[in-house]
Amino acid sequence: QVQLVESGGGLVQPGGSLRLSCAASGVIFSFYSMGWYRQAPGKQRELVAALTSGGNTNYVNSVKGRFTISRDNAKNTVYLQMNSLKPEDTAVYYCTVGVRGTNYWGKGTLVTVSS
């Protein structure tokens, strides 16, 4: 059974940094494309960053140059490095992976950017 567990969220001041982690069990991340989504209060969930099995990355325009998605195959973990954080980055962040037509989600980790 595929399980994803996010961690690393918290409260950070504007301009600060956080690194989110998504640890997987029941699936080998390197075989599949995966992504980080976020959902802010009152807003729809949006794709923030994606990483293909081949190593290609894609980012929503609002985080380009500030966020970096990466993968540690040995740890079966995907990361989202977030720099120069802004209040509008405040959201619950989720990782997801699609395996044979099924999308699996973690429970999310809350990121709050506030002074």
ChimeraX attribute file (.defattr): number of C-alpha atoms within 10 A of each C-alpha:
attribute: neighborCount
match mode: 1-to-1
recipient: residues
	/A:1	6
	/A:2	14
	/A:3	16
	/A:4	21
	/A:5	18
	/A:6	23
	/A:7	18
	/A:8	16
	/A:9	18
	/A:10	14
	/A:11	14
	/A:12	18
	/A:13	14
	/A:14	17
	/A:15	14
	/A:16	14
	/A:17	17
	/A:18	18
	/A:19	16
	/A:20	23
	/A:21	23
	/A:22	23
	/A:23	18
	/A:24	21
	/A:25	13
	/A:26	9
	/A:27	16
	/A:28	15
	/A:29	24
	/A:30	19
	/A:31	12
	/A:32	15
	/A:33	18
	/A:34	24
	/A:35	23
	/A:36	24
	/A:37	19
	/A:38	22
	/A:39	19
	/A:40	17
	/A:41	9
	/A:42	6
	/A:43	9
	/A:44	9
	/A:45	15
	/A:46	14
	/A:47	18
	/A:48	24
	/A:49	23
	/A:50	23
	/A:51	22
	/A:52	15
	/A:53	13
	/A:54	10
	/A:55	12
	/A:56	11
	/A:57	16
	/A:58	15
	/A:59	19
	/A:60	12
	/A:61	9
	/A:62	11
	/A:63	17
	/A:64	12
	/A:65	11
	/A:66	13
	/A:67	20
	/A:68	20
	/A:69	24
	/A:70	17
	/A:71	19
	/A:72	12
	/A:73	12
	/A:74	9
	/A:75	11
	/A:76	15
	/A:77	20
	/A:78	24
	/A:79	21
	/A:80	23
	/A:81	16
	/A:82	20
	/A:83	17
	/A:84	15
	/A:85	22
	/A:86	18
	/A:87	15
	/A:88	12
	/A:89	20
	/A:90	20
	/A:91	21
	/A:92	18
	/A:93	27
	/A:94	27
	/A:95	30
	/A:96	24
	/A:97	24
	/A:98	15
	/A:99	16
	/A:100	7
	/A:101	7
	/A:102	8
	/A:103	11
	/A:104	15
	/A:105	19
	/A:106	19
	/A:107	15
	/A:108	22
	/A:109	21
	/A:110	21
	/A:111	22
	/A:112	21
	/A:113	20
	/A:114	16
	/A:115	9
